[in-house]
């Protein structure tokens, strides 16, 4: 009798008898489905309970995701001090020490002469910053050689990075190695000795690894 009642509905559901044969009985109305579960037929015939239908929460769908940004990333805008250093470098290479002045640097940068003194006390301080920036960039090139695994590979990579710096940043290379701005100014800078010591360390570790003859690394 129950089988005939189930056959009158339009939905089909598979279940197994204890003999193992599969019957396909229709399920339709919610009342019939509730009766099916209530009398325990799914457990009797080894069928799983049908999970309840879930309707999406309308309020949850209307909620916009919260955007949280706790990381500050510095922008690419060049500061006034950086512009003064770059302009001072170019001016020094163009006119030399005799024609170098803070007033001309300020004019080319587009600021007043008085504004320069907010960043540098005198022309010597600006030239020292020019050399320090050149050595900072040079050091960033040399550090890439540390990616190699062996001492001799790091030494060779440092030499290639030295050449790459000279080709890609000729103005910085010229002002720290080939101009009158070198010498006392960059000797007082901390980055000059650091880049030189970096190259000394590459030679020294090759000596310790016995890929170079023993001797003074400098």
Secondary structure, DSSP 8 states (H G I E B T S, - for coil): -HHHHHHTSS-EEEEE-TTS-EEEEE--SHHHHHHHHHTTHHHHTT-----------HHHHH-----------------HHHHHHHHHHHHHHHHTTTT--HHHHHHHHTS-HHHHTTT-SSHHHHHHHHHHHHHHHHHHHHHGGGGSSSHHHHHHHHHHHHHHHHHH-HHHHHHHHTSTTSSHHHHSSHHHHHHHHHHHHHHHHHHHTTSS-SS---
